[in-house]
């Protein structure tokens, strides 16, 4: 009975682990420069599916395809700049973690700072209004009435 339960648990654990198997990519680089270029590009290019990960960190199928495409382009003799130009032409500046400052990308570069300043000004205005409400002057008659209410 114990062996049946053990085999059932092992079978279940193997069955549940099947989707978790990762696809391992192995690339053979012809020289160190190609290897360095590949790893620099993997860190500089953004996964278009995950959007917050670079190609090296992403397990998305598109990221796997893009890693393979980058490897093939470098293997054919393309430079790092050629690969980046190809990716930007195909997917736009969003594929870069550090897009160039252009009119199209101004929101990417300065949007967070503008949003922070807007939020800070809203908090400042709200604080000033609260402070003015607290600084309301009471007439002598109102003060006497408040004291009489507190004494009761």
N, C-alpha and C positions, 0 to 999 in steps of 0.2 A: 504494500500500500504506500509506504514511504517513497519507494523508488518511482511509483507511478506519479505521485505528486511532484517529485523532483523533476522528472522528465517533462511533465506538463508545464511547470514553471519555466524550465529552460526553453522549451518550444515556444512558449508565449513571449519570453524575453527576446528570442531571436526574431520572431515574427514582428514584434514592435520595433525592433532596431533596424529593420530593413530600410524604412524611409530615411533614416538618419545617416545612411552611408554617404559619405562625401565623394565627389569626383576629384581625383587627384590629377593635377596637370603637371606633366614633366616636360621641360623644354631643354634641349641641348643647344647651347650657345656656341657659335663659332669662335668668338673672342670675348675678352673681358669688356671691351667697349660696348658691344651689343648687349651683354648682360646688364651692365650699368644703365644703359639707355632704357632697357626694358623695365627695370625696377623703378627708375625715375618716372617713367610714363605711367606705370601702375599707380604711383602715389599722386601724380598730378591730374589724372583723368578721373572724373566723377562717374559713378554708376548712375545711369539714367533711370533705373528702376528704383533703387534704394534712395537716391538723391542725397543722402547724408553719409555715404561711404564712398571711398575710392574704389577703383577696379580691383585692387589687391585684396581688399577686405570683403568684397561682396561675393555672395554665392548665387546670385541671380543668373539665370540662363543667358540673358543678354550680356552680362558682365563676362561670363565665360567665353561667349562668342567674341566680344571685343578684345579680351586678352589674347585669344588665338589670332585675331586679325592683326593686332599690334605685333605679335611675335612674327607672323608671316611677312608683314611689311618690313620689319627690321631685318629678317633673314634674307629678303630680296635686295637689301642694300639701302633702304630708305633711311633718312636721318630722323632724328627726334623731331625736328621742326616740320618735316614732311608728314610725319604721323599726326602731329598736333594739328597741322593745317587741314589734313584730311578729315579728322574728327570734328573740327570746328565747322568745316564746310558741310559736313553731313548732319551734325546734331546741334550746331549753334554754339555760342559762347558758354552756355550752361554746362557743357561737358567739362569745362575747366574749373578747377577749384579756385584759381585766381584769374578770373576773366579780366581782360584789359579794360581800362576805364574809357568807355565810349558813351555816347548819348543813350544807347540802348541799355547799357549796363549801369547807368547811374543809380538806379533804384537798388540794384544789388550791392553797390558800394556804399551808398550814403543813406539808404532806406532805414536801416536799424538806428543810426544816429538821429535821424529826423524823428522817427517814432519815439525814441527815448526823450528827445527834447519836448515833443508834444505832450507826452505823459507827465514829464516833470513840470511843465507849465500848468497843466490841469491840476496837479497836486498842489502847486503853489497857490493858484487862484482859490481852490477849495479851502486851503489852510487860512488864507487871508480872510475869506468870508466867515469862517468859523471864529476867527479871532475877533472880527468886528462884532459878531453877535455876542460874544462874551464880554465885550467892553461897553455894553449899553449902560448909559448913565441913568440912575434912578433919581427921581425928584425926592425932596425931603418927605413929602406926604407918602410916597410909595415906600420909602425906607421905614417910616413909622408904622405903616400898615404891616409890612413884612415882619418887623420886630414884634408887633402885637400878635400876629399869627403864630410866631415861633414861641412866644411866651405861653400861649394857651396850651 
